[in-house]
Amino acid sequence: MKIEIWSDFVCPFCYIGKRRLEIAIKQFPHNHNIFIEYKSYELDPNAEKNTKKSIHELLAHKYDMTVEKVREMNANVGRQAAEIGLQYNFDSIQHTNTFDAHRLTKYATKYDKENEMAERLFKAYFTDSVNISEPLTLIKLAEEIGLNTEEVESFLQTCKFTNSVRSDEELAKDIGIQSVPFFVFNEKYAVSGAQPIAVFSEVITKVWEEECDDLTNEFQFKKSKATYCCDDEGCQRID
C-alpha cells in the first residue's frame, strides 16, 4: 500500500497528522507492506526566510485576529500535539520559507531517508525552534540522519529537485488540494486533515481489504474441486 502525504514543515497539523498516521500504521498487522511518499506543499511560497515577527503576530495579521486569540489557538494545538508525544514551542518558533527544506527531503529520498528527513525537519521547526531555511541548519539536520555533509552542502548550492517540488505542488492543484495535511491511499481514497488515529486505521484496513479482494479475483484459479488464493505471501488452498 502506498500512502502519499502532501504537507508543509511549518504546518502544525501536518506534524500531528503525520504522527497519528504513523501510530495507526504501527498498529496495523501488515505495516511492513506500507510505503509512505512525501509530497511537497508550501503554505506560503512567498514567505520570508527571516522575520522578526513571532508566529503569533504573523498568524494574527494573516487571519485578522488579536495576538491573544492566536496564542489561545496555538496553545490548543500544542495540547493536541502533546497528546501524541510532540512538543510544540510556539513562542520561539522561527517562521521561514520551506522551499529548500522540501528540496532536501527529495534529495534524501535517494538514500531511503525521506521519512527521517521529514521527521527531523518537523521537529527542528516546532520543537527545536531553528530556522529550517538556513543552509547551515539544513546541512546539520541532514548530517544527523546520516547524510554526507559535503554532498548536502554542494546540493543546496544547486537548484536540483526544484522541478520535483513544483511537480508535487502542481499535482496538488490538479486534484483539488486546498489545505494540508492531505493523504492519498493507493490513489483511491483521500483523507484531509489531521484526523483521529481511528480514522486512519479504518481507511488503512479498508484499502488493504479491497486490495486483497482484487488479488483474490485476479489470481484465483481452480484445480479439480480446490480453489487457490494467491497474494504476495504465497498461495493457499481453499477447499
KAJO-V782763 format. One line per field, one symbol per residue. ss: DSSP state (2 for helix, 1 for strand, 0 for the rest). psi: psi as a letter, one per 20 degrees, with the letter a starting at -180 (. if undefined). burial: I if it has 16 or more other C-alpha atoms within 10 Angstrom, else O. A space follows every 50 residues. Layout:
ss: ???
psi: ???
burial: ???
This chain:
ss: 01111110000222222222222222200022201111110000000000 00002222222220002222222222222222200000022200000022 22222222200002222222222222000000002222222222000022 22222200000222222222222200000001111000111100002222 222222222222222222201110011111100111110
psi: ppopoprqijohhggghgggghggghiphkhijpppppqqpohnhjqqhp qiqrhggghgggjlrqhgghggghhghhhgghhkjqopmhhjpnqaqjgh hgghhgghhhjkkgghggghgghhghgilrojipghghggghhhjjqpgh gggggiiakqjghgghgghhhgghjkpiqqqpppokkgpppprmrqhhgg gggggggghhhhgghghhjprqocjqppppaiiaqqpo.
burial: IOIIIIIIIIIIIIIIIIIIIIIIIOOOOOOOOOOIIIIIIIIOOOOOOO OOOIIIIIIIOOOOOOIOOIIOOIIOIIOIIOOOOIIIOIOOIIIIIIII IIIIIIIIOOOOIIOIIIIIIIIIIIIIIIIIIIIOOIIOIIOOOOIOIO OIIOIIOOOOIOOIIIOIIOOIOOOOIOIIIIIIIIOOOOIIOIIOIOOI IOIIIOIIOOOIOOOOOOOOOOOOOOOIIIIOOOOOOOO
